[in-house]
Amino acid sequence: MKVWASRPFGYGDRYPMLDPGQVIEAEPNQKLDQMLRLGLFKKAETKPVQCGKCGAEFVDDGYLNRHGRNNHDMTYVEAGRRENPEADMSTAEELGRLRALEAADEFAERNIPLNLEKTKASREGGRRASR
């Protein structure tokens, strides 16, 4: 089932960090159902658009553009730079990436709220099951 992330978070080993709007193919299971109910994932009902740099798919051009601004440095790579650009990231670049993640999370909180009233605890009126 194709779903898209409503906010940045990790989903298993295959997706250590999803960007908002990123489309993935997920196996239907109880965990996925719960995440759909809470609003962390939404069903992808349109054809996704693909990032030309890394191949990630997004639900629309707006999310794709934000992904590109936040994740892909559009400057040329200098000769001799390490294979892992993360290893060469300066403190300013790290701070910029952190701020971008925080901004995406704040945007999601304002515009795509989680459905916390659909948790098991809220459906049971906040009572704990006796053990």
N, C-alpha and C positions, 0 to 999 in steps of 0.2 A: 504494500500500500504506500503510495506517495504522500508524504506529509511535509509541512514546513514549520520551522521553528519560529515561535512568536517573540523570542528574546534570546540572548546569547546564553548558552549552557552546553555542557558536555553530555553525550549520549553514548555510553559504552566505550570500548576500546577503539572502535572504528571511527568514531566521531568525537575526539577529545574536546573540541570546541566548535559549536555550530554558531554561525552568524545569524542575526535576525533575518527572516525571510528565506533562509537556505532550505532547499528541498532535498529530502533524502528518501530512499526506499527503505521502509521499515517492515519487519515481519509483524503481522498482527498477533498480539498477545495481550495478556492482562496488564502488563506495565504500560504498553502503548495506549491501551484503552483508558487507563487512568490519566496518562499525560494529555490525551485528547480532551477528557472531561475537565481537567484543570485548566486547559487553555495553553499549555506549554507547546503543544503541537496543534496545527490545524490541518484538515485534509486539503491536499493540493488538487484543485479542480480545474486548473488551467495548465496549458503547456508551459513548462519552466523555461527561463532564459539562462544561458550558460556564460560563465566568466571565461573570457578568452585567454586569461593568464593561467588559471589553475584548474579550470574545468568544473568548478562547483556550480550547482544549479540554484536558481533563485525564482521566487514566485512572481516577481515583476522587475521592471527596470529600475525602480526606485531603490529596492533592496540591493540589486546588483551594483548600482552606482555607489551606494554607501559602502558595500563590501570592498569595492575597488579602491575607494579613497582611504579606507581604514587598514587594508591589508597588503596592498601592492604599491611599493615604492616605484614611482614612475621615472626616477632618475636612472642613468646608465650605471651599470655595475663596473667598478674600477677593476683593472687587471690585477690579479693576485688576491682578490677578495676571496675569503673562505667559501666553501660550498654551502655552508649553513649561514645565511645572512643574519639569523637571529643571534649568532655568536658574536657578530660585529656590531650589534645594535648599541648605540650610545645611550647614555642616561636620558638625554632629551628625547630620543626616539622611543625609548621604553615608556617614558612619561606620556608622550603623545599617544601611544597605543593604549595605555591604561585609561587615559582620559576618553578616548574613543569608545572603549568598552563600557565605561561608566555612563557616557552619554547615550549609548544604545540601550543600556539597561533602564536609565531614567525615561527615555522615550517609550519603551515598552510598558513601564509601570503606568505612565500617563495615558497611553493610547490603546494598549492591549492588556487590560487587567487579567490577572489569573482568576479562575472561577473557584475560589477557595470554599465557597458554600457547597461545592460538590464533593468535598472530601468525605471519607468514611466517618470521621469524627463529627463533622457538622451534620451529616445525615442522621447520626445517632443522638443528636442533641448535646454533644460534648461529653456524654457519659462514657466512662471506660468500661469495657467488658470485664466482668468478674472472672478471675482465674481460678 
